[in-house]
Amino acid sequence: MPEYSLDNLSYADYHAIINVTREHVDLHGRRLKGIVAFGDMVATGRSNDLFVLEVVEGWVGPRRMEFTSTSDVPLRGKLIIFFVLPRELLRPGSVALPGLGLSSGELLDHVTRAYIVLYSYPVDYLREALRKIEEAQLLSPPVEA
């Protein structure tokens, strides 16, 4: 699936994404390897919830955090942030994500359906990793139910 543009986002959603990105770049510094927005809001703009994946070196906190609207970051719904380590991004499916009940591969399957790369360090790190995941998905045989 190709990367989407910001065209489907309302101004308020765009503003929220930019604020979160700025704050988390400042918070995590060089440990932050990437931020990607994904899901129905990115694809169609019709969802109220904004999903974000952050790739953070050495992350030890919760793997999922939910936030509601504030005066600083007004949201239509919830901001749901997932955190993964770089090794979980580079070897999807290899690691069960604590507290989520799914593997890194299952989470990345959701991400690659519709996404926007918001931040990447080095510059092409996240786009290249997601491109490789998409290629692997195309080569994988379908799973039978």
C-alpha positions in Angstrom: 0.0 0.0 0.0 1.5 3.4 -0.9 2.1 6.0 1.7 -0.9 8.4 2.0 -0.8 12.2 2.1 -2.2 14.5 4.8 -5.1 15.4 2.5 -7.7 13.3 4.3 -7.0 15.0 7.6 -8.9 17.9 9.0 -6.9 21.0 10.1 -7.5 20.0 13.8 -6.3 16.4 13.2 -3.3 17.7 11.2 -2.5 20.2 14.1 -2.7 17.4 16.7 -0.4 15.1 14.7 2.2 17.9 14.3 2.1 18.8 18.0 2.5 15.2 19.1 5.4 14.7 16.6 7.2 17.8 17.9 6.7 16.9 21.5 7.9 13.3 21.1 11.0 14.3 19.0 11.9 16.6 21.9 11.0 14.0 24.5 12.9 11.0 23.1 15.7 12.7 21.2 17.9 10.4 19.0 16.3 7.4 20.6 13.2 8.2 18.5 13.6 6.4 15.1 10.3 7.1 13.6 6.6 8.2 14.0 3.9 7.0 11.6 0.2 7.9 11.6 -2.0 5.0 10.3 -5.5 3.7 10.1 -8.9 4.9 8.8 -8.3 8.5 9.6 -5.3 8.5 7.3 -7.0 6.6 4.6 -10.4 8.3 4.5 -10.6 11.0 7.2 -13.8 9.5 8.5 -12.6 8.0 11.7 -12.6 9.9 15.0 -9.6 8.0 16.4 -6.0 8.8 15.4 -3.5 5.9 15.5 0.2 6.5 15.8 3.1 4.1 15.9 6.4 5.2 17.4 9.7 3.4 17.0 11.8 4.2 20.1 15.2 2.7 20.9 15.3 1.3 24.4 11.5 1.8 25.1 10.5 0.2 28.4 7.1 1.8 29.0 3.6 0.6 28.1 3.2 -0.5 24.5 -0.1 1.3 24.0 -1.3 4.6 25.4 -4.6 6.4 24.8 -5.2 10.1 25.1 -8.4 12.2 24.8 -8.8 15.7 23.7 -7.2 18.6 25.6 -7.1 22.3 25.0 -3.5 21.9 23.7 -4.3 19.0 21.4 -8.0 19.0 20.4 -9.1 15.7 19.0 -12.4 14.3 17.5 -11.8 11.0 19.3 -8.8 9.4 20.9 -5.1 9.5 20.1 -3.8 5.9 20.4 -0.1 5.5 20.4 1.7 2.2 20.0 5.4 1.8 20.8 7.8 -0.7 19.3 11.5 -1.2 19.4 13.6 -1.0 16.2 14.3 -4.7 16.3 10.5 -5.4 16.4 10.0 -3.2 13.3 12.8 -4.8 11.4 11.7 -8.4 12.3 7.9 -8.2 12.2 6.1 -11.2 13.6 9.1 -12.2 15.6 8.1 -10.6 18.9 4.8 -10.7 20.9 4.2 -7.2 22.1 3.7 -7.2 25.9 0.2 -6.2 27.0 -1.2 -6.0 23.5 -2.1 -9.5 22.7 -0.6 -9.3 19.2 2.8 -9.6 17.6 4.8 -6.8 16.0 3.9 -8.4 12.6 0.1 -8.1 13.3 0.5 -4.5 14.4 2.5 -3.7 11.3 -0.1 -5.4 9.1 -2.5 -2.7 10.3 0.1 0.1 9.9 0.9 -0.8 6.3 -2.7 -0.6 5.1 -2.7 3.2 5.2 0.0 5.3 6.7 1.8 8.6 6.7 5.5 8.8 7.9 5.7 11.9 10.1 9.3 11.5 11.4 12.2 9.3 10.6 15.8 9.2 11.8 17.8 8.6 9.8 15.7 10.3 7.1 14.7 7.2 5.1 14.8 4.7 8.0 11.1 4.3 8.5 10.0 4.4 4.9 12.6 1.8 4.0 11.5 -0.5 6.9 7.8 -0.2 5.9 8.6 -0.8 2.2 10.4 -4.0 3.2 7.4 -5.1 5.3 5.1 -4.4 2.4 7.2 -6.4 0.0 7.3 -9.3 2.4 3.5 -9.2 2.7 3.2 -9.4 -1.1 5.4 -12.4 -1.2 3.7 -14.2 1.7 1.1 -16.9 0.8 -2.4 -16.1 2.0 -3.4 -17.6 5.4 -6.2 -20.1 5.1 -9.0 -19.8 7.7 
